[in-house]
Amino acid sequence: MKWIEAKIIFDFENRQMAADLIVDLFYEFELQGVIIEDPEIVGEESWAPDAVDLPKQNAVTGYFPENDKAAGKCRILEEKLRKLQKELGITSRVLYSHIDEIDWSESWKSYFKPEKITAGIVVKPTWQEYVPAEDEIVLEIDPGMAFGTGTHPTSAMCIELIETYLKKGDSFLDVGTGSGILMIAAAKLGAAKIRGVDKDNDAVEISRQNLLQNKIEAQKFKVTVGTLLNGVQEQFSLVAANITSDLVLELLDSIGSVLTDNGIFICSGILDKNKAKVIQKMKNTGFEILATRTKDEWAAIAGKASCGP
């Protein structure tokens, strides 16, 4: 498949804020994987000996499939960048390139390195070696084109809450599974039955391969194509959804049908400004709020169903 690489080079005093806002623009197109370049961030050399040299400028890069929708997405992206400049003073320019998927996958390997996302869990690319500490859980990921690595704050907070509330033997459902990172985390934390659903066929195949790469037995998991809970008939003790605020609000209308009594629902991908709205709807649909997490303008929430479906 051919892809369009959109590299946004930007300039703003608060570079973290600018990067986060530009990443959000890509996430509005439902891209789960982007590359962030920051000349002032130095990674842990021992974890990425083959990483690229430090970038010379601040940039965020995302990838669109080269199809009949690509031109429209690029136009909308440019309009949103102009809005950021007008409202906040973030100046930027976009460089477009046409690439093959195999070229992208090789380029991605230069940027994705092992990262500790909780005290006991590390996410690492399949192509790098990493020696875990005692009792450390390692999640191996080959994200594929435009699917998340698990190191973005939304995924990291979601995994942290799963680590907190999942009990060994629980059943687990991941809504919008992407690369399968949440399913892998649940499996390695002791979930007995794992199910994932995603509307993207590529995501379903990538997540299957990642689960097998992590030595999760094929009979233990199931990943299917579907939108939100479409096709899901079983009930689960813990359901996670790292999607968007609007989709979480829509999901809450039917989440009770797939949760066991006192089941746990964990949602992420929520902009901090939308957190109160999501919490209120969770309460209105019978959830007791157990915990919230915020990082880099993102929020994750865990709630317990107060009654069965």
Beta strands, then each sheet from edge to edge (+ up, - down):
strand 1: 2-11
strand 2: 35-37
strand 3: 59-65
strand 4: 91-100
strand 5: 115-116
strand 6: 121-125
strand 7: 137-141
strand 8: 171-175
strand 9: 193-198
strand 10: 221-225
strand 11: 236-242
strand 12: 259-271
strand 13: 287-295
strand 14: 298-305
sheet 1: 2+ 3- 1+ 4-
sheet 2: 5+ 6- 7-
sheet 3: 10+ 9+ 8+ 11+ 12+ 14- 13+
end
